[in-house]
Amino acid sequence: MKNLILRTLTGILYVVLVAGSISFSPYSFGVLFAAVTALVTLEFCTIISARGEFQLNSLITTLASILMFFGFFAWNSGYAQQLLLPGMVFLPYIVTIAYLFISGLYLDRTHALDVWAYTMMSQIYIALPFSLLTCIAFIPYPLGALGVAYVWMYPLAVFMFLWASDTGAYCVGSLLGRKIPYRLFPSISPKKSWVGSIGGGLLAILVAIPVSIFEPSMTIWQWIGFALVVTVFGTWGDLVESQIKRTLGIKDSGNILPGHGGLLDRFDSSLLAIPAAVIYIFTMWMG
């Protein structure tokens, strides 16, 4: 009972922090996800290095992730264009990545390929998705006007649909999972069921309806499609992280969130959902 209360309180604080930071201002959005990008990358480096076979350069790899996020943030928010040096915002990131590769030539040559592979995995698997979130947070003004608008509803909707999907999957799976015991992917996550996933998708669709009223830039059907895309790729994202933990032989990615494990455990579904959401939104805009 005590663990349930702790888990619930942590979950509420997590939702309030994420939703509040996204909706408050572009600056709070940027600070939050720069911090999340850094902490999740550091957590990933820690669990990989904990195997003892080789050590990742956690500090520089985390720095690279932050630089990627701020590069995307500066570019998409228009700050880079205001400084008249738009291309330079990615130069620190490129230099940092080059250092990580070159340093591997002089350090652990035996495991250099492993170090490079996991280092780049942290960038593609973690830093890139969070950076891509800025692509749908900042939208150019219409009719060729200069500047961009911060439209917080798009990035917030990604997490709203993920939260709805998780809640619906848990509730429906708990009620019907034993009666309809068809597992989604038993070799990776024995508890996930098809009926739970369907319940999660239905709740995400229900959340999409009021969202479409609040943000009428897309039709209700487009918002429903958005919810389904986020739900499907969010489920795959969850399974990918489960496979990583199963391969490493660990239960949680960390213990920073009482009752929930690590930050990677909390944001795992978003790491595939965000790129899919960006592609979907851009497709709707071009359509």
Sequence and secondary structure as in RCSB ss.txt:
>XXXX:A:sequence
MKNLILRTLTGILYVVLVAGSISFSPYSFGVLFAAVTALVTLEFCTIISARGEFQLNSLITTLASILMFFGFFAW
NSGYAQQLLLPGMVFLPYIVTIAYLFISGLYLDRTHALDVWAYTMMSQIYIALPFSLLTCIAFIPYPLGALGVAY
VWMYPLAVFMFLWASDTGAYCVGSLLGRKIPYRLFPSISPKKSWVGSIGGGLLAILVAIPVSIFEPSMTIWQWIG
FALVVTVFGTWGDLVESQIKRTLGIKDSGNILPGHGGLLDRFDSSLLAIPAAVIYIFTMWMG
>XXXX:A:secstr
 HHHHHHHHHHHHHHHHHHHHHHH HHHHHHHHHHHHHHHHHHHHHHHHTTSS    HHHHHHHHHHHHHHHHHH
HHTHHHHTT GGGGGHHHHHHHHHHHHHHTTS STTHHHHHHHHHHHIIIIIHHHHHHHHHHEEE STT SSEEE
 THHHHHHHHHHHHHHHHHHHHHHHHTTTS  EEETTTEEEEEHHHHHHHHHHHHHHHHHHHHH TTS HHHHHH
HHHHHHHHHHHHHHHHHHHHHHHT S S SSBTTTB HHHHHTTHHHHHHHHHHHHHHHHH 
